[in-house]
Amino acid sequence: MFEELLRRWDGEHAVVSYDAPSGTWMLVCIHSTKLGPAMGGTRMQVYAEPAEALEDGLRLAGGMTRKLAVVGLPCGGGKAVLAVPELPSGDERRRLLERYAELIDSLGGTFVTGPDVNTGEADMDVIGARTPHVFCRSVGNGGSGDPSIHTALGVFHGIRASLGRVFGSDDPAGRTVLVQGAGSVGAKLSGLLAETGANVLVSDVDEERARATGATTVAPEAALEAECDVYAPCALGATLSAESIPRLRCRIVAGAANNQLAEPEDGERLRAAGILYAPDYVINSGGALHGIGLERLGWDPERLEQEVAGIGDTLERVYTESEAEGIPTHEAAERLAAARLRR
Ligand code: PHE
């Protein structure tokens, strides 16, 4: 399985390390260093098979290359997956992250990591004690802190741009948005939308977490079919598939999750269904802009705000290209990224 996945992959190289003390597969996927060192988050997750973890990592790494290229940052793309037997805490977690930090350090800066699903500021602090190649340590430790507010803000700007395209007005007031996943990004997005007068529906497998947002909650199994203007997937990826797309009752899909399309053809399926799709790696680039911009490119908070607002403009370009060429939006985004990568 590993052989087949690696043979088919279009990336540069993957480092596979089995951490015996914890039973964790550490998979660092360096997709491209064409525009600069590869950057991408470290995801910690339980998988049924190590091959599934590698597949996820390889795919997410390619998404990072396109994400950073499309928003115009001088960085390559990568991703790391820590495929754990169960999510560790306390000392066990710290020791695992320390061993992982040594692995990152051994790559000499060709891969620089940050937080992702199930990892956060405190984890970056642990990693940062052993290697400088990490973003988003806590502010007290010299990092830029939790990036999730900027991921959420970028999605918010992306939703506005998408509303403008479909309805002729980008004002979220009175629009219904379903936020699926009330994690660090989803909860903040729901707050930003509620402030502007949108009608926010929130769904989460953890119903308590959904209720805590203060929005109207929707049962997880009803989320996909909820009638709304915007469906915003902010949980784990691949919710858009041949099976799910016919059930959607929205005009726009615009959310923070990575890898939203189960397969590339789903982009065309959405287009054929008359649903505008905001390509995931474009609309969710705010977190990367936060870490990389503040810590590597010397941006001040004002510049960061401008760049995050620019996610809306990048999406406009994607939509214009998609219309002009008669191609699905994810393909238009890919073309923009490819044009930057060719230079
Ligand atoms: N989780 C972020 C993303 O997918 C990863 C990231 C954060 C990368 C911070 C770099 C810096 O975009």
Residues whose N, C-alpha, C, O or C-beta is under 5 A from the ligand:
A	BS01	LIG	M39 G40 G41 G114 P115 D116 F135 N284 G287 A288 G291 I292
